[in-house]
Amino acid sequence: MKFSEKIKNRIDNDRNYKLIIANDKILSKYYVDTIVNQPSLFDHRLYAGYDTKEAILHLDKNTAIKSSNSWHKIRFFFDDFKNPYLESLSDSLNFCMYFESWKKDKPSTHEWGYHQTAPGFVVEKIIAPMHNCVKLFVFHGRVQYIWIQTYDISEKKLNIVNAAMYDRRYKFIDEKWLDIDNKNIGVPVNIKEMISISEKIGAEWDFIRVDFMYHDDKIYFSELTPYAAGGTNGFSEEFDKIMGEWW
């Protein structure tokens, strides 16, 4: 069975409670903490919780807010940002109502784990407008692939400008995801640390993807991804099959 097919099978049939924890961007922090106990992974995190007002009060220049129970529901704020909550009553009400609506929206995905989580917010510092996201594919407690995506968020949206795949020995694999460039940029200097953390987290999983943000030789936890790409496949059919064999 191909990797993408196994993801779809997990979405349709697997109801393990760990899928709820992994998909919840608030609970997953505590899950990672209990396994790894490395607070510096969360140095960028300013707030994680369910109170809309508290989340908004943590917004400042060069911060981002994202929904705790969905993906790609995120807003970026840069140097030109003035928090409306601190400016005027009418602006603060509109701003608060906008983010309160996030909590009322149903997750825009059919992935079971997202639908079981309570809606909330995560507020984080933006580590850099251009940075790398290192995504480690862990099968049965062992990292097999390292996928390094370069993000450009300078236009206040997620824009992937490069996506390079490597095996666990850091050998570049010439596989493209859709039409995104895949230049060989090499693995980070502290990739061994990322692998060690990921394999500790993945020890109880048949598959989990552990994502980090990386900039200036420092790593930050991003999220756990049990439903990689929602079961879609942007790689070649052959590579999709090879990945499935590890599972």
N, C-alpha and C positions, 0 to 999 in steps of 0.2 A: 504494500500500500504506500502511496506517495505521502510525503510530509504534509502537503496541503489537505489531503484526504483524511489524514489522522487528526489534524486540527479540527476539521469539520465533524468528525466522529466524536471528538471530545465535546464540542459545542452542543451537539445533538443529544449525547447520551451520558456524559460524565457529570455527576452531581456531587462531587467531592467538595466538602466545605472549604478546603484549601484554595479552591478556585475563587471563592468569594473573597478571601483574604488577599490573594494575589491581585485581583482586579480592583480592590479598594485602595486608592492612593494614600489614604490615612492609615488604615489598618496594616498595610504592607510595611510601613516604617517600623512598627512595633514588632512585626514578624521578623524582619531583618535584624533589628536590634537584639532580639533574644538569641539569634543564631550567631551573629558576627560581633556584636558589641563594639562597634567602631563609630563613635559619635561624629567624627570628622566627616563621615560620608554625608551628613546632613547639615553641614555648615551653611549651606545656601538657603535652608528652609526657614521661613519667617513665621509661618502659621499653618496649622493643619487642624481643621475642625468643621463644625456644622453651623456656626453662627455667622450669618451674612454680614452683620455690622462689624464684628471682630475681624473678619477676613478683609473687608474694605479698609478698615483702619490701618492695616498692615501694608497696604499698597503705597508705594512711593516711586520715585524715579528709578528706572532700571529694575523693575520687578515684573513678575508674571503671576497671573492667577489662573488656575485650572480647576475644572470640575473633578471631584474625587471619584466619580463613578461613570466616566465616559472617556473617550479618547478624541483628541483634536478639538476639544472644547476648551480654548485657552485664549487669553488676552495678554498682550505685551504692552508695557508702559516704559517710555524712555525719558530722556532729559527734559522733554517739553511737558511732562505730565504734572498736573496739579490735581490733587485729590479732591473731587467735587464734594465729598463728605465734609471737608473742612472749609469749603468756600461759601456755600449758600444753602439755605433750607431746600429750595426747589430743586437745585442741582443734586443735592444729596439724596432726596427722595427718588428722583429718576434713576440715579446711579444704583441705589439700593434695590429698587424694583427690577432693574435689568438683571442683576445677579441673583435676586430672589427667584426670578423666572427660571434660572438654570436648575434650581432645585425641584421645580415643578415639571420640568421636561422629562419625559421618559428617555432612557438611553437610546441613542440612535443606532442601535446595533442589536442583532439577534443573539448575542453572546450571553449565555445564561448567567454567568458570574456577575456581570455588571448590573443585571436586574435585581440582584439580591442585596445590593449594597445601599446604605443610606446616603443620600446626596449631601455633599459638603464641598469644602474648598481647600486647596493647597496654594499658599502664596510663597514664592521663592525669589531670591535675587537672580537677576540675569547675569550669568557668569561672563558672557561676552556675546555680542551680536553674531559673531561667527565662532562656532565651537564644534567639537566632535561629540557624537553620541556613539558609544562603544556598546554593541549588543552581542552578548555571549550566549550561544545556543548550548544548553546543558542537557545531555541525554544520560539518564541513569547516573547522575552525579558526576559526570565528566564533560568538560567543555570540548566540543568538537569543531565549532566554527566561531569565528570572531568577525563580526560585521561592523565596519566603521563608517558611519554616516556623518558627513559634514553638513551642518545646519547653518543657514543664513537667515536670521530672523530680523534683519535690519528694516524690513518693510512691514514689520508687525504681523507676520504670518510665518508658519513653518515652511521653509523652502529647502529641500534637500538638494545640494549641488554636487555631491559625490557620495558614492556608496561602494566601498571596497571590501571584498570578502577574503578571509584567510582561514587556513586550517589551524589546528591547535599548536602546530610547530611554526606558525607565523608565515607559512608559505602562501603567497598570493594566489587566489583562485580567480580566473578570468570569467566571472559570472556577473552579468548585469541584471539589475532589477528594473524591469520595464525599460524606459529609455534614459535612465539616470546615468550620468558618467560614472565610471568605475576605475579611476586612476589609482595606481598603487602608491599610497601615501605612507605605507609602513605602519607598524603597530606602535602604540605608546610605550614610553620607557618603563612604565610601571604596569605593563600588561600582566606580569606574573601575579601581582597583587590582586588584580581584577579577577584572574582565573581562580585564585585561591578563594576569594570571597564567593564567587559564583558557584564553585563546587561545594562549598559548605551549605549554601542555600539550596542547591539542587540535589543534595544527597537523598532527599525523600521524594523526589519527583522522577517520573519516567521522562518527562520533558518540561523544561521551563526556560524562558529567556530572561536573562538578567541584564538590565540596561543601566549604563553609567553615562554621565556627562563628563567630559574631560577637557581641561584647558590649563595651560601653563604648568604641566606636570602634576596637576592635582585632580583627583577623581571625586565625583559626587554621585550619590545614588539617584537614579532617575525613576525607574519603575520595574515591576515584574510583569512579564508578558506570557501568560499561559496560552493565549489564543493568537499566536503570531499571524499578523495580517488578516485576521478573521477567516483563515482558511483559504485565502486567495493565493495565487502563485504568480509572481512576477519574474521568477527565474526560468531557466530552460526546463523542459519536461524531464530531461535526464538528471539534472541536479536535484530537482524536486524528488525524484525517485531515490537518489543516493541519500539525501537527507532523511527520507522516511525509513531507510534501512537501519539507521542508528537508533530509531525509536522502537 
